[in-house]
Structure formats: C-alpha cells, structure tokens
Amino acid sequence: MLEQIQHWLHHHRAFGWMAALAPVTFVLSLTAGVAVVVLLPPDYFVRGPGQHGFWYSHPATRLVLLLVKNLVGVFVFLAGFVMALPLVPGPGVLFMLVGLGLVDFPGKRALERHLLRVPRVLASVNKMRARFGKQPFITGEG
C-alpha cells in the first residue's frame, strides 16, 4: 500500500507541492486580510473616494498607481478564483474579496458599505480591530 502511495505521489508531484504550500498560502492570506482590516482608517467607509492619499499626487503618478492597483486587484481576484476551485489549496474567497477591494468599478463603494452594514461582519471586523488597538469602523449609521 505504501508503495502505491509513493508511486502515485511520484507521478503527481504537483499535488504534493500544492499540499505543502497550502499552510503557507493560508497563513500569508490570513495575515494580509488582517493587515487590510487593521490598517484601514476608521472613517474609510464614510469619507469620499477623492480623500485618499495618492489622489492628491501628480496626474501621471495617479494614473500609473491606479493602473497598477487595478492590475494587482484583477490578478489577486483571479488567483482567488483558482484557489476557490475544488482540490486547490488556499482561501480563495478571501483572495477574491481582497481583489475586488483593489479593483475600481461602478458601485464598489455601495457594495462595500452594504457588506459592512451586515451586523455580524461589522462586529467581526471591529473585534479584530480592537485586538490591535484600533478604533472601530465608522459606518455613518446610528
């Protein structure tokens, strides 16, 4: 039986690499997700989109940064889509959400605000922020 497993693993080396990388991708994506939630300013979801740092830079710099941000977002979303497929290790849904957060599209702010208004989501992210000594997100309600 052990020989059959070794034979199978020998002919399916890619599966072995994926299984070995699964814990690494899990830890990296979890760390990235926590970092995003913790590093966003508390008023991120109530202030206007033009109030972010790079919007005040030179127009050419702004265009390049916007292009890079959107390309990275598409890449992260597609990586998440692949990870969400059966038998592929990694937190695909988290990557897809982070990718969507990076890409600019009409209605994105409304979608983000809608997701944040779900009581369980807001409670979870604010609890995580509290663990790191950060103020809770301001939602503009209540």
C-alpha positions, 0 to 999 in steps of 0.5 A: 500500500505504501508503495502505491502511495509513493508511486502515485505521489511520484507521478503527481508531484504537483499535488504534493507541492500544492499540499505543502504550500497550502499552510503557507498560502493560508497563513500569508492570506490570513495575515494580509486580510488582517493587515487590510482590516487593521490598517484601514482608517476608521472613517474609510467607509464614510469619507469620499473616494477623492480623500485618499492619499495618492489622489492628491499626487501628480496626474501621471503618478495617479494614473500609473498607481491606479493602473497598477492597483487595478492590475494587482486587484484583477490578478489577486481576484483571479488567483482567488478564483483558482484557489476557490476551485475544488482540490486547490489549496488556499482561501480563495474567497478571501483572495477574491474579496481582497481583489475586488477591494483593489479593483475600481468599478461602478458601485464598489463603494455601495457594495462595500458599505452594504457588506459592512452594514451586515451586523455580524461582519461589522462586529467581526471586523471591529473585534479584530480591530480592537485586538490591535488597538484600533478604533472601530469602523465608522459606518455613518449609521446610528 
